Amino acid sequence: MGVTEVNVRDHAVVVGGSIAGLCAARVLADRYSTVTVYERDELPSAPANRAAVPQDRHLHMLMARGAMEFEDLFPGLLKDMVAAGVPILENRPDCIHLGAAGHVLGTGHTLRDEFTAYVPSRPHLEWQIRRRVQAIDNVSIQRRSVAEPRFDGARGRVTGVLLDPDGPGAEPQFVAADLVVDAAGRGTRLPTWLTQWGFERPTEQVVDIGINYATHYFRIPEGLIQERVVVAGASHDLSLGLGMLSYEDGTWVLTTFGVASAKPPTEFGEMLALAHKLLPAHFNEALAQAQPVGDPSFHAFPASKWRRYDKLDRFPAGILPLGDSVVSFNPTFGQGMTMTALQAGHLRRALQSGTDDLATEVNRATAKTTFPVWTMNAIGDVTFHHADTKGPMPWWYRPSGALFDQFLGAAETEPVLAEWFLRRFSLLDSLYMVPPPRILGRTIAHNMRLWLRGRREQRDAAKAAAVTSPRSP
Ligand SMILES: Cc1cc2nc3c(=O)[nH]c(=O)nc-3n(C[C@H](O)[C@H](O)[C@H](O)COP(=O)(O)OP(=O)(O)OC[C@H]3O[C@@H](n4cnc5c(N)ncnc54)[C@H](O)[C@@H]3O)c2cc1C
């Protein structure tokens, strides 16, 4: 359905033209007669890295759920990406190597359910989305920096944005808007503005994770590695991990990372040496032929952060935060873009509902989808990555982490468990990483079998040793 009379509003402004801002513009365009996206960065006309989004040089996984959500927002996107060379893995578990918390999941087996993954580079995905948004008649994307939103105390609402001067000698410019979407990313100043306008600052949930990233691109002769998605997460005993993806232009990206402030290798040869250590032997031969491309990039991500706008008693009308400006997740789990697409879905539904209190509705819906993912990440980070939750930690985090470790151990050799994990890791089926009774039962039975087998093997080995070295009379 197109624009309806009832819900058509006038002007919406989006601060930031990255993934969150573009998704916001897409859904706002159905309800506002004009949408303006202000992005301070130069936006390339082809897929390319951007200065203001330094993370786009590093490995970005698009979760299977994210691909579905983006397709929902931008029909035809996935087909176009594949036509442009983006690898598509249709029921190809053999193309995925998934190592989590020191366990290599047995995902090489046949999958029971359909599972499709897409592997675009971050600049390519953003460009595909951007050109779709640029093509929407009532959306314009302008290269301008927003100084701040303007708040009208008498009306208790945001009434537009003040733009920074457009060049030397120019004046700041005010642009009126009925709604301002803050999609300015992690660095948003909305919490400070709220206090300036007489509202409370949102509480922040923080997980200090101390991640350091190093990334290098490389090429290898086609066909040497069949896997297209390679993940070896950090574990309790080793604070280093890596990810490797094959992108649409034939290059590979290799990101090494350290958690708990560990420093990953940064020089290409040393990065390959880490791959040698973390990946199965068959990768080594192929990686021996890797030719580095360009220079390495580095990034530090000190903490995951969730600003609890949903818990505020009062929130100004006329403004709404979206994307990383609300919550930024441990990037090694690869969830940020998918969770942002989910938030855009909340915004779309709230707009369709015709609610008078858009922000409250979207903030609540975002909290609902964020909670399970945030909680599981925090449990994983505390259990396996030596992270600190800053402030009180629920007592059940560590026992849950220990139980999950046992589940992952079983999933190494139990294909049904491995598939369940692959799907939940990809944010499919449910955002809760809580095994249902049938999966728990399988885990216990499988671990019991492994334990009994281990005991039998020990007994047999002891018997064999006794036979080969009989005791002296
Ligand atoms: C190292 C790293 C790796 C990651 N890996 C993954 C991954 O594997 N998978 C995944 O799904 N996610 C990943 N993420 C997360 C992902 O990048 C973000 O979730 C995603 O980019 C959504 O962010 P956003 O659009 O909210 O903000 P951003 O991408 O940070 O964009 C904010 C935009 O706002 C603009 N802006 C800011 N202030 C102003 C202003 N005042 N005026 C005008 N414009 C402004 C900026 O220039 C920028 O373009 C990773 C993040 C990091 C840091």
Ligand as a Chemical Component Dictionary entry (heavy atoms), coordinates in Angstrom:
data_LIG
# 
_chem_comp.id                   LIG 
_chem_comp.type                 NON-POLYMER 
_chem_comp.pdbx_formal_charge   0 
_chem_comp.three_letter_code    LIG 
# 
loop_
_chem_comp_atom.comp_id 
_chem_comp_atom.atom_id 
_chem_comp_atom.alt_atom_id 
_chem_comp_atom.type_symbol 
_chem_comp_atom.charge 
_chem_comp_atom.model_Cartn_x 
_chem_comp_atom.model_Cartn_y 
_chem_comp_atom.model_Cartn_z 
_chem_comp_atom.pdbx_ordinal 
LIG C1  C1  C 0 34.806 -3.185 13.919 1  
LIG C2  C2  C 0 33.346 -3.434 13.675 2  
LIG C3  C3  C 0 32.945 -4.575 13.005 3  
LIG C4  C4  C 0 31.594 -4.811 12.804 4  
LIG N1  N1  N 0 31.220 -5.978 12.202 5  
LIG C5  C5  C 0 29.914 -6.216 11.976 6  
LIG C6  C6  C 0 29.502 -7.415 11.345 7  
LIG O1  O1  O 0 30.289 -8.320 11.071 8  
LIG N2  N2  N 0 28.175 -7.567 11.073 9  
LIG C7  C7  C 0 27.243 -6.626 11.424 10 
LIG O2  O2  O 0 26.060 -6.823 11.157 11 
LIG N3  N3  N 0 27.604 -5.487 12.041 12 
LIG C8  C8  C 0 28.904 -5.258 12.325 13 
LIG N4  N4  N 0 29.272 -4.099 12.943 14 
LIG C9  C9  C 0 28.215 -3.130 13.335 15 
LIG C10 C10 C 0 27.751 -2.309 12.159 16 
LIG O3  O3  O 0 28.823 -1.656 11.548 17 
LIG C11 C11 C 0 26.692 -1.295 12.635 18 
LIG O4  O4  O 0 25.754 -1.931 13.444 19 
LIG C12 C12 C 0 25.985 -0.662 11.453 20 
LIG O5  O5  O 0 26.888 0.103  10.737 21 
LIG C13 C13 C 0 24.806 0.243  11.842 22 
LIG O6  O6  O 0 25.311 1.406  12.296 23 
LIG P1  P1  P 0 24.606 2.814  12.177 24 
LIG O7  O7  O 0 24.097 3.073  10.818 25 
LIG O8  O8  O 0 23.691 2.937  13.320 26 
LIG O9  O9  O 0 25.858 3.772  12.493 27 
LIG P2  P2  P 0 27.171 4.017  11.659 28 
LIG O10 O10 O 0 27.393 2.962  10.659 29 
LIG O11 O11 O 0 28.244 4.277  12.647 30 
LIG O12 O12 O 0 26.867 5.352  10.867 31 
LIG C14 C14 C 0 26.604 6.585  11.463 32 
LIG C15 C15 C 0 26.543 7.601  10.329 33 
LIG O13 O13 O 0 26.096 8.834  10.851 34 
LIG C16 C16 C 0 26.884 9.880  10.283 35 
LIG N5  N5  N 0 26.841 11.012 11.216 36 
LIG C17 C17 C 0 27.215 11.002 12.524 37 
LIG N6  N6  N 0 27.013 12.200 13.070 38 
LIG C18 C18 C 0 26.497 13.005 12.099 39 
LIG C19 C19 C 0 26.072 14.363 12.072 40 
LIG N7  N7  N 0 26.135 15.114 13.161 41 
LIG N8  N8  N 0 25.600 14.860 10.922 42 
LIG C20 C20 C 0 25.512 14.083 9.799  43 
LIG N9  N9  N 0 25.905 12.790 9.776  44 
LIG C21 C21 C 0 26.381 12.251 10.918 45 
LIG C22 C22 C 0 28.254 9.254  10.138 46 
LIG O14 O14 O 0 29.058 9.944  9.214  47 
LIG C23 C23 C 0 27.896 7.846  9.681  48 
LIG O15 O15 O 0 27.764 7.755  8.285  49 
LIG C24 C24 C 0 30.616 -3.858 13.219 50 
LIG C25 C25 C 0 31.022 -2.706 13.888 51 
LIG C26 C26 C 0 32.363 -2.514 14.143 52 
LIG C27 C27 C 0 32.783 -1.286 14.924 53 
# 
loop_
_chem_comp_bond.comp_id 
_chem_comp_bond.atom_id_1 
_chem_comp_bond.atom_id_2 
_chem_comp_bond.value_order 
_chem_comp_bond.pdbx_ordinal 
LIG C1  C2  SING 1  
LIG C2  C3  SING 2  
LIG C2  C26 DOUB 3  
LIG C3  C4  DOUB 4  
LIG C4  N1  SING 5  
LIG C4  C24 SING 6  
LIG N1  C5  DOUB 7  
LIG C5  C6  SING 8  
LIG C5  C8  SING 9  
LIG C6  O1  DOUB 10 
LIG C6  N2  SING 11 
LIG N2  C7  SING 12 
LIG C7  O2  DOUB 13 
LIG C7  N3  SING 14 
LIG N3  C8  DOUB 15 
LIG C8  N4  SING 16 
LIG N4  C9  SING 17 
LIG N4  C24 SING 18 
LIG C9  C10 SING 19 
LIG C10 O3  SING 20 
LIG C10 C11 SING 21 
LIG C11 O4  SING 22 
LIG C11 C12 SING 23 
LIG C12 O5  SING 24 
LIG C12 C13 SING 25 
LIG C13 O6  SING 26 
LIG O6  P1  SING 27 
LIG P1  O7  DOUB 28 
LIG P1  O8  SING 29 
LIG P1  O9  SING 30 
LIG O9  P2  SING 31 
LIG P2  O10 DOUB 32 
LIG P2  O11 SING 33 
LIG P2  O12 SING 34 
LIG O12 C14 SING 35 
LIG C14 C15 SING 36 
LIG C15 O13 SING 37 
LIG C15 C23 SING 38 
LIG O13 C16 SING 39 
LIG C16 N5  SING 40 
LIG C16 C22 SING 41 
LIG N5  C17 SING 42 
LIG N5  C21 SING 43 
LIG C17 N6  DOUB 44 
LIG N6  C18 SING 45 
LIG C18 C19 SING 46 
LIG C18 C21 DOUB 47 
LIG C19 N7  SING 48 
LIG C19 N8  DOUB 49 
LIG N8  C20 SING 50 
LIG C20 N9  DOUB 51 
LIG N9  C21 SING 52 
LIG C22 O14 SING 53 
LIG C22 C23 SING 54 
LIG C23 O15 SING 55 
LIG C24 C25 DOUB 56 
LIG C25 C26 SING 57 
LIG C26 C27 SING 58 
# 
